[in-house]
């Protein structure tokens, strides 16, 4: 088996080529043949297909050509080529793809320098099992069977200690999270205004004029609600009074310092999942509310919305002395199309008429379907003259549709609000109904102003 034909764990046959089957890719970079073979075995055990190379030029070219999920480097920590290699890879790799360095160094100072350089995690070359555990844990987050994973979620970390920030970033990225780090609360405020984050983690003691607690208060006052931007605070104090103050300000949860990795991940995961669930519940509620006021066939608002907004428009006209008109439009010959071509054809006519009406109204106008063949248009700030003009335009547009080679026409009744006659919206609607009934009785395909025949048109 060659290095590009890797048996993916759980598969019955090898997959040929680095992108076969949409497998996840690991880029292995080392000049040490023994290290390369060991890394390939680990990636195979973790279900990753691997590409390997030696030089920086090869590595950057492969990263540009393929979507790499993780990079594994086997180098000495003081290798002079490492800085240039990491810099080139960061330009080409997808955001958040980890760079894992296997090296023999164990010096904390050297580790910090490597993290600053852009290395995600340093793993002792004598403990390759840690690399396997990293890859398996990261992929387990990605494949959560309940769909409640946190892989790929983005976190904003606010921490003024570079060392602490590196440690926390490593913890989070090891579980597939994407982390942006800033030192000051002022920087965090700028970031959240231009980018969406799934979680904000902040220390309470920060350099600069604004503390972490001030940051939380500012975010909540600026409209970032608990479940639009959950906040996890880090504090060195764990007394009851401080906890109460944190929750009063709007912190969703907190961890005490020094941070324990397992606790940090559990609390971060819980907040991210809870936020996602809350967003889905809110979206479902909004969808249900929309369905209650929407006609499923045409997508227009329904009778319920007409009565709700119609009453508001009428009240506005009464208070301000303005105009408000109601158009009631009834299709004349839809039954013939249903009989000759079937109800699916009739449904298509209804959708076409709905689209015609929507194209010809203002944003403030309300277009509704209120019966099998009947539409209503509520037109605020619309005088009787304008309402008659709009009605005639729609009547002519529908007359010119000719679906299935058959003419469909419309009878239109127009009623304009009169404070002396229309005590409520029901009264105005009743007058529009009388007008459309008159139009149908007197020959159809015409516009009738409530109580007055405007323009007789002989139906074809």
N, C-alpha and C positions, 0 to 999 in steps of 0.2 A: 504493500500500500504506500503510495507516495504522500508527500506532505500536503498535497492539495486534495487528497481523497481520504477524508476522515470519516470514520464510523461514528455517527452521532448517537449518543446514549439513548437507548429505547427504540432505535430504528432497526429494521431488519436487513437493510441493504445500505452499502456505502453511498454517499452522495458525492457526485463528481463535480469539482469546480467550487470556487470559494463562495459563489452566490447561489448555489443549487438549493432549491427548496426554501429559499428565504431564510436559511440558517443564520445564526448570530456569528459574527466574525471576531476573531482575536488576531491582532497583529503582533508577532513575536520578532523582537529586534535584538540580536546578539551575534557576536563573532565566535562564541564558544559553542562548539558542536554538541558537547555533552549537555550544556545548559539548554540549548535549543530543543534537544530531544526530550528532556524532562518537561519543559514548558508545553511542548506539543501533547504529551501524555496527559498533563493536568487539564489542558483546555478540552481535550477529547472527553475526559471524565466529567467535565462540567457541561458537556453538550455543545461546545463551541467548535466551529470549524476554524482552522488556523492558516495564516499566511506568515511566512518568515522571510527575513532579509537581514542584511549585515550593515549596509551603509545608510547614512542619513538621506542621501538622494533617493535610494530605493524605498525607504520607509515613507518619506513624504509623498512619493509618487503613488504608492499603494494606498495611502490614506486619502489621497485625492480621488483615486479611481473607485474605491469601494467604501461602503458605509461601515466603518469599523466601530465595534461595540466596546472593545477594551484593548489596551496596548500593554504588552508585557515586555519589559526591558531587563536584560541581565548585563549590568555594567558595574564597574567599580565606582563608588560614590564620588571619587575625585577625578574621574575620567574627564579630560578637558573638552571632549566632544559632546558631553551630555547636555550642556546648556543650549547649544545650537540645535541639537536634535529635538529636545523638548519644545523649544520655541517654534521650530518648523512644524512639528506635529500638532501643536495647539491651534495653529492657523487652519489646518486641514481637517482635523477631527470634528465630529459632531459635538455640539456643546454638551458637556456633562460626561463625555466618554472618559473613563478613568485611565490614568497612566500609572502602572504598577511597576516599581523598581525592585528587582531581586539583587541584593548586594550583601557583601560580608560585613559592612560597617555597622557598628552599634552605638555610635556617638550621637547623643541627643542634639548637640550643636550642628553636626552635619545633617541630621534629619531635618531640622528646622530650615537649614539652607536649601535642602532639596524641596521641601514643601513650598518655599518661597519661589523656587524655580518653576514650579508647576506640576511636580510629582504629586499624585493623589495619595499613594500609600507606599511605605518602604517595608519590604518583607525580607527577613533574613534568608539568605540563600540556603542556609542549613535547615530551614523549616518550610519546605515547599508545601506542606499540608496546609499552611496558613493561606497560601494563594488559592488552593482548591476550596477551602472554606469560604473565602471571600467571594469567589465566582459563584459557588452554589447558593450562598445566602442572597447575593444580589439577584440571581435568576429566580430564586424562590419568591421574592417580592414581586417580580414581574409576572409570575405565572399563578398568582393567588386564585384559586378555583372559584372563589365567591365574587371575584371582580372588584374586591375592595382593596386594591393594591395601592402602594404609594410610589411605585417605580416611575421615575420621570417627573414627579411633582417638584415644583420650584419653591425654594425657601430663601428668604432674605435673613441673613444673620447679621446682627448688629453687636459688635464686640470690639473694644478698643485694644485688647491684648492680641498681638499677632500670634503668639504661641497658643493661647487658648482657642483662637479662631481656627488655626490649623487643625488642632486636635478635634474640635467639634465638626469641622468640615469633613475630616476623614471619616468620622463616625457616620455621618449622614450619607456621604457619597458611597460608602461601603454597602449601603442598602438601596442604591439606585436613585437617590435624591439628587437634584441639581441645586447647587448652593451659590448664591451671590453674597459676598461679604463686604460690609462697609464698617468703618470705625466710629462714625459719628451719627447721632440721631438726625441731624440736619440732612445728611446724605440719604438716610433711610426715607425721609419724607419726600425727597426728590425722586427716589427710585419708585416708590409705590404709586406715584402719580403718573408714571409713564409705562409701568409694567405690572402685570397681574402676578401676584404671588399666592401660593396655596397656604403658606404659613410664614409668620414673622417670629423669629426668635431673637430676643434682645436681653442683654445684660442691663441691670438697673443702674449701675455706676459706669458712666461713659465720659470720655474726654470731651471738651467743648462746653458750650453754654447750656445745652439741653441734656437732661438726664434721661435714662430709660423710662422712668415713670412719666416724665413730661412728654416723651414721645408717645406713649400709650394714650395719654389724655388727649393730645393733639390729633392723633389718628381717629379716635372715637368721635371727637367733636367735628372732625372734617367729613364725617359720613361713612367711614369704614366700619361697618357693623361687625358684630361678633362673628357672624358666619359668612361674611364676605372677605374678611381678613382675620383669621384666628391668630391670637398672639400668645406665645409661650415665653414667660419671663424666666430669667436666670438670676438667682439671688443668693448671697452668702448668709442671709438671715432667714430664720424659719420660725418667727414668733407669730402668735395669733393676730396681733394688731396689724402687722405688716401684711399678712395674708388677706385680712379684711380690706385693707386699703388697695391692694392689688386688684382684687375682684371688683371693688367699687369703681376703680378707674376703667375697667373693661378688659383686664387680662383674662384669657380663657383658662389658663393653667400655668403652673410654674414648676421649676426644678431647682433644687438647692445645689450650690457649688461646694466642693468640686463635683462636676457633672459625672454621673454614672451612666455609661453608655446604654445599658439595657433600659434604664428609666427614661432617658432622653428619647430613645427610639420609640418606646411604647407610647409615651405622651404625645410625641410628634405625630405618630401614626394615628392615634385616636382622634386628634384634632383634625387632621387632614381628611380622614374618613367621615367624621361627623359633619364637616363642612360640605363634603360632596353629597352626603345623604340629604342635608338640609337644602342644598341647591336643587336636588332632584325633586324633593317634596314640593318646593316652591314652584318649580317649573310645571309639575303635575297639577298643582292647584290652579296655576294660571291657565293651563290648558283646559281644565274642567270648567273654569269660569268662562273661557272663550266659547267652549262648546255650548254652554247654556244660552248664549246670545248669538249663535251662528247657525245659519242654514247649511246643512251638510252638503247639499247638492251644488249650490252656486257659490258658497263661501261668503255670501253677503250676511249682514246682520239680520236677525229675525224679528218677529213681532214684539218680543219682550224688550229688545233694545229700542225699538221704535217708540214704545210707550214710555220707556225710561227717559230717553233723551228728548223725545217730543215734548214731554211735560216741562222739561228744563228750558228748552228753547222758547216755549210759549210763555213761561214765567219771566224769562229775560225780556221778551218783547213787551210784556205787560208793564214791567218795572221801568224799562227804559223808553217806552213809547216807540220801539222799533218795529220792523216788519218781520214776519215769519210766514212762510208758505208751505203748504203740504200738497204733494202731487200723489195721486193714486192712479196706477197704470195697470190695466187688465189686458192680457193678450187675447185676441179675438178668435183665432182659428187654430189654436194649439190642439184641440181635440181631433181635428181632421188629420193632422200629422201623426198623432198617436195611433189612430185607427189604420192609416195607410202604411206607415213606416215602423210603427212600434213605439213603445214608451221610451226606449233608449234614445231614439231620434228626438222625441219630445224633450227629454232631459238635456240633450245637446242644444236645442233651441233655447231653453231656459238659461243655460250657461252663457250662450252667445248674447242674449239680451242683457244679462247681468253685467257682462264685460262691457257692452255698449254703454250702459248707464254709468258704470264706474269711470269710464274714460271721459264722460262729459260733465262731471261735477267738480265742485271745489273741495278742498281738503276739509272744510268745515261742514260740508253737506253729509247727510246720512242716507245711504241707499240700503233698503231692506226688502226681503221677500216675505210677504205676509199671507200668502195663500198659494194654492196650486198654480194659478196663472196670474197672480196679482203681486205687484211691486209697489212700494211706497217710498217717496223721497221727501225727507224733511230738510227744508232749505232755510236756515236762519239768515236774517238780514236780506231777505228777498222780497221785493215788492210784487204787487199783483202783475204789473207789466212784465217784469223780469221772469216771473213764474210762468206766465203764458208763453213767453218767447222760448224758455227752456223746454216746456211741454211740447210745443210744436216741433222743436228741433229733435227731440227724442221720438216723437210720433213718426216723423219723416225718416229717421235713421232706421227704425224698426221696420217700416214699410219697405225699405230698400234691402233688407237682408236676404230674402228669398231662399231660405234653407230648403234643400232637397227639391228645388224647383217649384216650391209652393210658397205663396205669399202669406206672411204673418203680419198682421196689423195690430194696433193697440188703441184702446179707448182710454182717454186720460181725463181724470177729474181733478180740478184745481180749486183749492180753498185757501184763502189768505186770512190770517188772523185778524179778527175784529173784536176789540175789547167789549163792545156792546152785545155781541152775539155769542162769542165763544167763552163760556164760563170756565171751561177746562179743555184739556187736549181731546177728550172723548167727543166734545161738541164739535171741535174743528174736524176731527176724523169723520164724524157722521155727515158733515156737509160735503166732504170730499167723496165719501161713498155715494151720496145721492147724486153728485155730479157725474161720477163714472157710470152709474146705473143709467142716468139719462143719456149719456153718450152711447151706451150699448143699445138702448131702446130706440134711439133715433137713427141707427144705421151703422154704428161702430166706426172705427178708424177716424176719430175726431177728438178734439180737445174741448172740454166744457168747463167753464168757470162756474163755480157753485151757484146754481140757480139761474144761469144764463148760458145759452148755447152760443159759443164763440164763433165756430167756423164749421159748418156742415161739410163733410167730405163723403162722397158716395164710395162705399167700400167696394173693392174689386171683387 
